[in-house]
Amino acid sequence: MSNSFRTIGFPGRYVQGPGAVAALGPLMKELGGKVAAVVAGDSARAASGDGVRVSLEEAGCRAHFLRFSGACTAAAVAAMAAQAAGVEADTVIALGGGSVIDTAKGVTIARGGLLIVVPAIASTDAPTSRSVVLYDDQHRITGVERMRRNPDAVLVDTDIIARAPVRFFAAGMGDALSKKFEAEQCRLAGAMNFFGTLAPPVALLMAERCYATIAEHGEAAYARIAATGKPDDAVERVVEATVLFSGLGFEACGLSMAHALTRGLGAHPRIGRALHGELVAFGTIAQLLAEERPAGEVRAHVELTRRLGLPVTLAQLGAPSLDAAELQEIARLSCTAPHMANLSPRADEARVAKMLRAADELGRSVLGN
């Protein structure tokens, strides 16, 4: 495409609020769907109760629940696509977290039809995007595919979101906090976004607003979830930031070092057990150091990250000690991610390893270790 173009993608509909799952059936019917294949994990189905089934049936839609367990692998997508074909589904509904959502997207790529995303946790920016991240059985990234369009609808029931463990809520904030800084680096690099064009100004505003919202309301929202498991205004604002602003922002702006580091961190046998947003949270600290931002600004960000219940050290990610070879392997794998090019000053493997170590040292300083 021409470098003069600016592109942003949106879901066809975005619905958010307490009890929003009741709108699922009428929404699917309005969009023309009749038979749904609901890709759902056990915990997500338990968290939503009978709400999904009742809403669909009352709207005259048939629902077939497909049990999902494991990672979003090519084999898992193929198996789910075959099951969806077996029930002649014209709509795929994703009910769950990031792996469920990506698998449902993969099924949509294979079969076509409608896609409605109902996240059961607000831990990543997956719901609004058209990207599908594929993994192998060892949870290593094997590739990224994309749907022809963004989801037809995203329905976020904040009653369900608020009942999930607070760690997932925090992880969503960790994933979202990076977007402002990654968007800035992509803009400076003249990088193409996930639509193959430059970012429109509104996407940059969303990325900035994402950070500002979490900085203003994140601590109160975290405390509310931890104490009551019920949404309030702070929770609603943060969910909007972590699901909508973060999702639209990353896809239309692009990514940088914070997400590139998940390629290496996620492959480590101990660190890889952490949630995606936890890896991004630590990666953002390393990116800010790599950007050579003022020390006071970086430390303030680390302190905010800590207050949001997110990891700021390698030990908190599961690796109290890393030898030079392990750190070098994380850096090597991270540098294979294309997003690493969207960084100034540029970083090679040696500098990435140095920034990871520096981020860990700063985090330990903030924790008083």
Summary of the structure (lengths in Angstrom):
residues: 369
radius of gyration: 19.8
end to end distance: 50.2
largest distance: 60.0
contacts: 1424
relative contact order: 0.12
helix: 56%
strand: 13%
